[in-house]
Amino acid sequence: MLAFSTCWNNARHTDGEHMINEILELGFDTMELSHGMTVAKLPGIQRAFDAGRFNCVGVHNYFPSPTEIMIDAPDAYQYSANHPPERSRAHSETLKTLKMAERFGASYVVLHMGSIPNMPHRDWTKLLMQKLIKGEQLSDQYADNKLAAVQRREKSGPKYYKRAIDVLERLIEPAKQAGVVLAVESRSKYEDVPDEREMVALQEHFSDCPQIGYWHDFGHVGLKHNLGLLDHDQWLAKMEPYLIGAHLHDVQWPDRDHRVPLTGSLPYDQLLKHFKPEMPLTWELSPTRQTKQIENAVKLWRARYPETLKEPAK
């Protein structure tokens, strides 16, 4: 099933109904209501929803944005934070998102679980990407930097992984009441939580819980593939038992994600075999992507992958 995320055009609209209308004009009537949404847009979104003009398949935490956050910041409050008040705020804002998901009839809520505070991005994943851009990925220095990142991550991770588990335990019952699955998303940075080993452990921990599943992000995992941190196809094969859907976008080698599908380097023919046709593939595109390019890609996608148009059984 194809859907479209409001992250593409949210920032250029002040009226939620106009935002929905622009996505409808692309040919999508199934949408994910994404992070960065101000409360001022909610009445317009509600009007369009009540009129039956679009279906909401999912919501991305935090929705709407906390009122004091003036920018699009889905990681403004982190479950992994060292300060208990921030962790508490992350939990309470997620409860608000779950209420919104129930209000709009969503089936999933995408969650970011946090990051390792003592692993600043500039010193780890960003450093590796800078070397990759320079073509230094086969150098001894690149190998040394990658090994150092892995060792630091392995040493630092357990405490923050436990915090992610703890908050998910507290969210299961509210998610059940809201009728949604908590979709734990794959992230693009190695210092984010969970990493791949932790994601497998997390999904195994909750394997008997229908309220928790794995949300694949094509671009995020594509970036890690480019860095040599994993193999995209092998990773999807491992996560197939837990897979509930994906954010769909492309990667322009080596470091630009959230590009329009079929304009970059991702091997969709190979990767899509891991998805059931009715699983949501939600197009999550950068606001810089042009309407005409999206329209052309949608037309090509529907012709090339008609099986992904299947709607889930009611």
C-alpha angles and dihedrals in degrees: 000000000000122000136166130227123228089221087091097065107010095103096055096054132072094183117065094209092056089050091053091046092056091055091046088056089059089061099258121123095166114075146176113225102221140201122277093055117143119219088240090072095053098085092055093046089049092051092053092046095047089050090056093242096134142013121229110220096173149353129222118221125274100041116187102016117251105270095242093054108093097184135052099275116155089172096051090116119028132201088215096055119132092226114078094214090060092049089049091050091049089054095047093047090050090054088056089051091052090053089052091048090054091047092056097039096246122172098206142025117209114222134197107206099201139252144264106275095205093053106072111199094235092062099048128019093017091051091052091047092051090055091047091053088054090051094248097127092114095050125110089239092057091050091049092049092048092049091049090051092051093048093047092046093049091050097045102037110076097072093051094043089055090053089054091052091048094053093046089054088057093047098052097085095044089049091050091051090049092049095236139122118236103235109205105205129220109238133214100227123074090219092059122101124276107030118194098276090046092048091056091047091047093051092046090049090056097033092124093047115091090194094072129060145149121274113200121211110200095201097044093051090042090059092051089049090054090051091053093244094123145349110256097213095044091048092053090048090055093047096044094103091058100036118125103162146312150239104243121212138122136248126229105209122297115351114359114100133168088060121145113280115261093024098087143042106286115121099225094171088064099038102045093065088080093062130081110232094243094053113111114257101191116197105227108184137175114257087239093069114108125238095234093052090051093048091051092048093048091053092049093045094052091051095046100040108028091156089070090064093071114123119222117254113268 
